[in-house]
Amino acid sequence: MPLPIILLHGFMQDARTWNSVVDAVPGGNAHAINYVLGSQGYSLPQLAESVHRSVMQICQENACDKVVLVGYSMGGRVAVEYARAFPQTLAALVLESAGLGCVDEAERAWFAERNNAWAQRMEQAESIQEVVDWWEKLPLFATQLEQPEEVQRTQRAMRLACDARALAGQLRDGGVQTMALQADTVRMLASLPVPVRFLAGERDERYSRIADACQTAGIAVTRFDCGHNVHMERPSEFACVLNEARGME
């Protein structure tokens, strides 16, 4: 049986975001997990611990000791923390549109202020629908409006199922401002004893720059003709990359 692929969803999502990828991965054995459990807290180390418990269970079920870990956006930040804490359980690491930390302390302060303001907005909203209506208008998600209506409805349903206070906690405790600086994170990733690949959409300016930094450090990079959410906009191509990551081209 091929190695398990573990899929970590992004902010304001759940495991359903991976349905099209799970169905498309040749060989199967792809597992999308819900790792955000409010009782444990929302810091990246706490979320990585939650992932580790799921990984250990899946490894036991598959009689293996390593997995291919894939993280999108916030899930990518969690995957970075996981790789730092539990590298011995990884066969490969795939990061999709993942923030890798701020470039300097000034940017850290800016993100901390912005994420706190966003968190306050979420806490003060009258409903989760108000939060989602605002969130979906962010320029980062503009290319998602080009997707089929069914795909957009599924995305919106996941967002509407969220709790605004939990989202606020995730922004404050697990935002990019809580990570090591980007240069330090990139060095850590480049030194891991397993293959690492960074995926980014060419129409996503910020994360294309992060891909550039990874490429400069010798980390493998794959770029797609799409925006921020590669697995939503290019699911078949994305699934093929994952199969390559576990050595099954």
N, C-alpha and C positions, 0 to 999 in steps of 0.2 A: 504494500500500500504506500502511496506517495506521502511524503512528510505533510503534516497538517499546516495549513495556512490560517493564521489568526488575524482577523480583521477588526480594527478599532475605529469606530465611527467618530465623526467630528462634533463640534459644538452644536447644540440644538438639534441633534439627531439621535437615532438609536440604531440597533442592528439592521433594521429594515433597509437602510441606505445601501446595503451591500447585496441585496437580493439578486440584482442582475449580474453582478460579478460572481457570486456563488454559483449561479446557474451556468455561467460561461467558462469557468475555470476547467480546462481539460484535466481529467483524472480525478476531479472532485476533491473531497476532504478539505474544504474551506469552511471555516467556522467564524461567523460574525457574532461577537459577544457584546452584551451590555455591561459595561464596567463602572458606570457612574452610579454608585450607591450612596445616597445622602448620609447614611449613618456613619460612614467612614471618613467623611471630609472630602475636600475637593483639591487638595494640593497634588502636584504631580507625583511625588513619592507615594502618597496614599492611593492614588488611582493606579499607579504601577503595581502596587501590592495586590490590588483587586484583580488586575490582569494576570498576575503571577499565579494566583489561586486557580483561575480558569485554565491557564496554560498547563499547570500540573495535572489537573483533572483530565484534560484532553490528551496529554502525553500518556497518562496511565491507560486511558481507553484505547490508545493507538499503539501501545507497547513501544514507545519511542522516548527519547530524552531531549529532542530538539524540535523547534518549529520555525517556520518562516513568519515573522511578525510584520504586519502592515498597519500603518497608522495614517489617517487622513486628518489634516489640519490640527485641531486639538488632540485628536488621537495620535497624531504624529509626535506632538510634544510629550504625550504619555509614553509613546514607544521609545523616544530618546531616553527618558528617565529609566524605563525598563531595561534598555540596553546597558545603561550605566550600572544598574544594580544587579542584573541577572544575565550577563553576557553568555554564561555557560549553557543557557537553555536555547540559544539562538543558532539556527543554521544560516539565516540571512535576515536582513532588515531592509524594509522598503518604506520610505517616507514620502507621502504624497502631500504636496502643498503644505509642508509643516514649517512653522516658525521654529527657528533654532536659537533664539535668544536675541537680545538687542545688540546693536553694533557698538554702543558705548553707554556710559551712565546717563548721559543727557537723554538718549532715546529711551532708556529704561524709565526715567522719571516721566517722560511724555506718555508712554504706554500705561504706566501706573495711573496717571491722572485721567487719561481717556477711558481706560477700562473701569475705573471707579465711577466716572460720570455715566458710562453706559449701564453699569450695575444699578446705580441709583435710579436711572430712568426705568429700568425693568421693575425695580421694587415699587416704584410709584405709579406704574401703569394700572389702569382700571381693570385690564383683562390681559390674558396671554395673547388674544387676537390683536390687541393694540401693539404689543411687543413684536409680534410676527409681521404685522403690516409694515412697521418701521424697518425691521431687520431685512426684509426682502427687497427694500428699496436701496440698500447699500450698493455702491458701484461694484464691489467685489463679486456680487452675484448676478451682474447684468447678463452675462452669457447664458445663465440658466433659463432665462425667459425664452431662449431659442429652442428649448427642449420640448418634446411632445407634452400635451396637456396632462396625460396620465402620469408622466414622470414628475411634473410639477405638482400635481395633486398629492402624490405620495410624499414628496418633500415637505409640502405644507402641513400635511397631517402629522408628520413627525414633529415639526416645530410646534404645532398647536397642542401636542400632547405633553409639552414640557411644563415645568413649574418655574415661574419667573424668579422666585427667590433662590432656587437652586442654580439657575443660570447666573444670577448675580454672584453667587458664591464661587462658581467656576471661573468667572472673569477675574475676580479679585485674587483667588488663591491659586489658580492654575494658568493664568495668562502668561504671555511671553515675557512679561516683566519679572516673573519669578524664576526664570531660567538663568543659567550661566550666560555670560556674553557669547555672542554668536561665534566669534573666532575660537573660543575655548571649546564650544560644543562641536564645531566642525573638526577641530583637532582630535577630540575624543572619538568621534565617529570614524575618522580616517585611521585611527589606531586600533579599532576593533578587529578581533581575529576572525571575522566573518564578512562576507560580501555585504556592502551597503549600497543602496541605490536611491537616488532622490528623483521624484517625478514632479513635473510642473507643467502647467499650461502656458503656451507662448503668449496668450492674451492676458495673462495675470502678471502684471508688471512687478509687483513686490516679490512674489515668489520665484519669478524668473531670475531676479537678482540673487536670491538665496541659492538658486541652482547654480548660478555662475560661481559663487563662493565655494560651493561644494566641488564643482568641477576643477577649480584651481587647486584645491587640496587633494585631488586625485580620486575623489568619490565619483562613482559612476552616476551619470545623469541621463534621464530620458525625458524628452520634451514632446508635448502633444499640441495639436492645433485646437486649443480650447481654452476655457477660463480656469477658475480656481478648483472646481470639483471635477477632476479628471475622470474618476470612476463613474460619475453620473453622466458625463458628456461623451465619454469614449469607453464604454464598459468592455467591449470585446477586445480592443487593443490593450486595455488595462489588464484584463485577465491573462492575456498572453505573456505580458511582462512578469506577472506573478508566477506563472508556470516556469518561466525561464529562471526565476530567482530560486526555485527549489531544484534546479538542475534537470528539468523535464521540458526541453525546448520542442 
